[in-house]
Amino acid sequence: RRYVRSALVQSDNISELIADVRELSRLRAKGAETSLERVDIVAVMKEAKEDIFSNVVYEDIETKFSSDVEEAPTMADAFLKDLFYNLLSNACKYGRGAPVEIEISEHHQDGQRWWKVRIIDEGKGIPDERKSGLFKRYDNLDTVHGSDGHGLGLSVVGALVERYNGKVWAEDRVPGDPSKGAVFVVLLPQASRGPEG
């Protein structure tokens, strides 16, 4: 059973790599063409969560989902689901089978209103020296850690967050101790309250 699961994980990793390469190509080709519209982060996150945990490789991983709000509208597009899927996939892959937590809340910073999404895992964490370059395109492919993950998928995340005028970074789950797991934080601007609601 262990060998079958290992084969499934490897197959899944290859599939994700191919999907990520396609995603980056699509973003480059169509990024300028597609316009942003109001999208609900809570609904999209629930869809991404359902997709990732219906995968036989991750079905045994417990998830905890909490949101301070019922809806979190931002200006995005259909790629938003891929952003969250990539982060959840990362948390599952490197989380040592421990529960993955997802939190959505309001956040105010520098006079701007954001939605804050936190994806928390209890994996091996990310060393401080790697945190700043995690989301830069292709950077991780040139490092010894490239095969260890945090590669193209996070490049897709970085490109999408930039497209949505947001911010993304990684923190330690236990401040000051990277070995206790990681927290991926995404800030996306709240959509202005217009006539649509």
N, C-alpha and C positions, 0 to 999 in steps of 0.2 A: 504494500500500500504506500509505503514511504517513497519507493522508486517511481511509482505512478504519479504521485503528487509532485515529485521533483520534476518529472517530465512535463507535467501540466504547467508548472511554474515557468519552466524554460520556454515552453511554447507560448505562454501568455506574454512573457517578456519580449520575445521576438515579434509577436503580433503588435504589442504596444509600441515597439521601436518603429516598425513600419508605419503605424498609424501616426506617430509623432512626426516622422519625416514628411508624410503627406500633409499633415496639419500645418507645418511650417511653410510648405510650398503653397498651400491654399491661402494662408495668411498673407504671404508675400504677393501672390497673384491677385487675390480678391479683396485684400484688406482695405485698399483705398476705395473700392467700388461699393462695398456694402455699407449701408448707413446704420446707425445705432437707433434703437427704439427702447421704449420702457419694457423692462424685464424684471420679474420678481425673483430675487435671489433665493428666498426661502423655497419656492416651488422648484426652481432649477436645482438647488442643492439636494432636495428630496429625490428628484429624478436621478441625479448622479449617484447618490447613495444607493438607491434601489438597483441601478445598473451594476455598480461595483460589487455589491454583496450578493447578487444573483450568480456571480462567477463562482464556480465550484472551488476554485483555489482559495477564495476569501470567505466562503460561506460560514465558516466556524468562528470568524472574528466578530466579537461583540461591538456594537456601536452605541454611543450615547449622543443623542441629538437634542440641543436646546436652543431656543430662539426667544429673545425678549419681545419680538414683534411677530405678528401674523403674516405681514407682507413687508418686503424690503425692496422697493422699486429703484432700479438704477438704469442708466443708459448703456445697453450692451446689445448683443446679437446672439445667434444660435451657438456661437463658439463658447459662450459662458459655461455651458455644461461641461465642455472639454477641459476648461480651466479647473473646475472643481473635481472632475473625474481624475485628472492627472495628480492632483494633490492627495486625494483619497487613496488612489492606487499606490502612491509613494508611501503613505502612512501604513498601509496594509503590508506592503512588501518588506519594509524595514522595521516594522513594529513588533517583531518577535511573537506574533500571535496575540498580543495584549489588546485590550479594548482601544478603540479609536474614538475620540471625542470630537464633536462638531459643535461650535458655538457661533451664533449670529446675534449681533447687538448693534445698537446705535453708538456712534462715536463722534465726538466734537473735537476738532483740532485746528488751530490757527484760523478760527472763524469759519471753518467749513464743516458741513455735516456729511458724515461718512456712514457706511455700513461696514462693520468690522466682522470678518469671518476668521475664526480660529480653528485649525485642524491639528489635533494634539495626538501624538503617538508616544509609546514607551519603548521605542527602539534604541539603537546604539547612538543616536544623536548625530550632530554635525559639528565638527571642530570649528572653533571661532575663525580660523584662518580661511575656511572654505565658505563661510556664510555670505560674504559680500559678492562673490562671483557666481553664486548658485543659479541665478536666473538670466545670466547673460548668454546670448546665443552661441552655441557650439563650444563655449569655453571648456566645458567639462569633458569633452571628447578627447582633449589633448592631455589629460591628466591620468595618472595611474588609477584614480578613483572612477574614471569613466565607466569601467565595467562594473563598478560597485553601485551604480545607479546615480540618481540625481543628475541625469544627463539631459537628453533631448526633451523629455517630458517637462522638466522645469524651464527649459528654454521656451517651450510653447506657453507655459504659464506666464513667464516674464513678458513675452511679446503681447499676450492678450491683456494683461494688466495695464501695460503701457497704452494699448489701443483704447482701453476704457478709462484712461486718465486716472488710474488708481495707483496703489503702492503695494508692494509685497516684500516680505522679508521672513527670515527664520530666526527663532529664538530657542533658548534652552527651556525644556519643560520645567526643570528645576534650575532656577537662575544660578549661573556660575558653574554648572556641572553638565556639560554636553552629553555625557555618557548615560544620562537618565531619560533621554528621549528628546524629541523636537516638537516645536509649535510653529506651524506655518501660518502667518498672519497676512490677510488680504484686506486692504481698505479700498472700497469702491464708493464713488460719490453718490449721494442720494439724488434721485431724480427730482427735479423741481416740481413742486405741487402746482400743476396747471389745471385747466378746465377738465382734463381727463380724470382727475382725482388725485 
